Amino acid sequence: MEMLISRVLSFMPVWYGLFFIGPLLAEFTLRTSIFTPALDFLSSTAPSGLVANIEALPVYGVCMVIGGTYGVFAQITGRWI
């Protein structure tokens, strides 16, 4: 039991990125228009099909991937807070 707990806790940076940073970023994105300038820039430079596909992505899924990537990076480098 102690080994299981220590193994789960050794991945705390990944859990922090996935289950705190990811949802926090998603809520922040949904409640503000932080990505509007980036989408405006993309709509003027990229093909319209690409912009429509980017806008159709699920916000929570994308933000969880970003948070998980942050967590894995933090796990590897040892710096996460």
Secondary structure as UniProt FT lines:
FT   HELIX           2..10
FT   HELIX           12..16
FT   HELIX           17..21
FT   HELIX           22..31
FT   TURN            34..35
FT   HELIX           36..45
FT   HELIX           48..56
FT   HELIX           59..77
//
